[in-house]
């Protein structure tokens, strides 16, 4: 998680904060705001020859490890993150598992209890076989959306949009059609 810098929203100087002792332990973690705790959190990362799924909370001066339970994801770095602030849920999708390759899975994390639930495993019917997408949750539609990304088989980039209802049984990403042409992604 290091180095991490913070600055006042009104402007001013950046100040280095956080875990200098573990500065090389958690690179490319995924930061997100936890509306229940009222704190910045970060999950996953890599460093010191390991991929991690550790959850950290920033208390204003230091990062603290938060215990989790349930179907905790395999260690990874840089997963896609989306928040359902009303339902107190964070969603994490995909990214690198190191030597194990790329994952296109989906997990939810209850922000009240810190219990993980696996919604989709890599290779399950209903996955989209893409990582490093833009992902967001739309409260009014109770839906996750993922756009773009690159294919898990490293065959190139995508310009597709997919939608998922996390309360459906089973969950499944579904393609969303565009009314106009979408720009082509750049060549890899």
N, C-alpha and C positions, 0 to 999 in steps of 0.2 A: 504494500500500500504506500510505499514511499518512493521518492519523496512526494508529499502532498502539500499543496499550498492553499491558503485561504486569504480572502481579501474582503473588505467591507463592500456592501452593495452600493454604497454612495460613492465609491472610488477610493483610491489611496494605494498604499503599498501592499504587496503580497507578503505573507508571512509563512515560513515553513512550519508545518505542524505534523504531528503524528509520530509514528513508530520508527525512529531512526535505527533502533536495534534490529528491527525486522525489515528494514528498507529494501533489502534485496530478496526478501522471502515472498513477496506478493506483487508481481508485476502483471499488468493487464487484467486486474480485477474489474468487475463491473459495478460502478457506483450507482446508487439510487437513493431517493429520499424516502424514508419510512414515515408516513404520516401518522401512524399510531404512536411511535416513540418520539416523533418530532426531531429526528436526527438523520444525518447522512449515514447510510450503510454502504458496505461494499461486500461483494461475494466473489469467490473464485480467485484465480491468479496462478502464477507459476513462479518458481525460483528455487534456488538451492536444490536443483535436480529433481523437482517434484511438481506435479500439478495438484491444485488444491480446490476445495469447495468450502473453505472456512468462511463463516459469516462474521463480519466486523461491524461495530457501531462506533461512530465518532462522537465523543461527548463534549466537544468544544476544545479539547486540548490533546486527547489521546484516542487511539483506536482500542476498543475492547473486543475480545472474542465473545460471540454470542453462541451458546449451545443450541444445536438443532437436533431434530429427530425425524423419524419417518423414513421415506424413501429418498435418502440424501443422494444427490447426483454424484457421479464420478468426478474426480478432479479435472479441472479445465481452465482455460483462460478466455477472457473476452466474450462471455455469452451475451445474447440479446436479452434485454430486460424491458418489461412493461409493468405498469402498476394499475391495479383496480383499487383506487383510494376508498371508494364507498364500501367495497367488499373486503377491505383489509387484506388484499392478496397481491403478491408479487409473482410474476411469471418469468421464467428463465428458459431460453431455447438455445441449443446447439453450441457450436464452436469447437475448438481443438482439444483433443484428449491426448495430445503429444503423439507418441509412437503408435497409439491405438487408432489414430486417424481423426476424422471429423465426425462430430455427432450432430444429428438433426432430431434431437429429442425435445421434450417439453415437460417442465416441472412447474408446480405452483408451490408457493411458500405462504402459509398462513402467518400474517404479521402480528397476530395476537399471541400465538402459541409457538411459532417458529418450527412448525411441523411441515416437512416436504411431502408432496404427493406427486408421483410420476403420472403424467397424463398421456404421453406418447414416448415410446422407445424408438431409437434409430432403427429404421427398417420396417416399423409397423405400417400397416395400411393407414393412409391418412397423413403420413409425413410428406414434406415437400422437397426433401433432398437438397436443401440449401442452408447455408450458414452465413453469418455476418450480414444479416438483413436489418432493415429498419423495422422495429416492432413497436406497436402501441396498443393500448386497451381503450375502447370506446365504451364508456359507462352506459350511455343511453341505449346502446345496441347489445350490451352484454357480449362483446365480441373482441377478440384479439385480431390484429391485422399485421401481416408481415409483407414487406415489399423488397424486391431485388435480392441481392446477395449473390454468392457464387455456389455452384453445384458441389456437392460433397465428393463427387468423383473427379473434381478439378477440371471439368470439361469447359468451363467458362462461366460467364455471368448471366443473371436473369433480370428481366424487366417485369416480372409477373407480380401480381398482388394476390394474396390468399387471406381468407377469413376463417376463424375458428370460434365456435361457441363453447366456452370452457365448461358449461353446465350440461352439454349434450352427452349422451351415452350411446355409443362410444364417441370420443372427440375425434375430429378429423378436419384437416385444413381443406378448404374448398376454394377453387379458383374464382376470382372476381373479374368479370369482363369489363373492359374500358369502352366508353362510348366513342373515343377518338384514339388515334394512333399514339403510342407511347414511344418516346425516344429509345433507340437501341442502346444497350449498355456498351461501354468501351471494350475493345479487344483486350484480352488478358496478356 
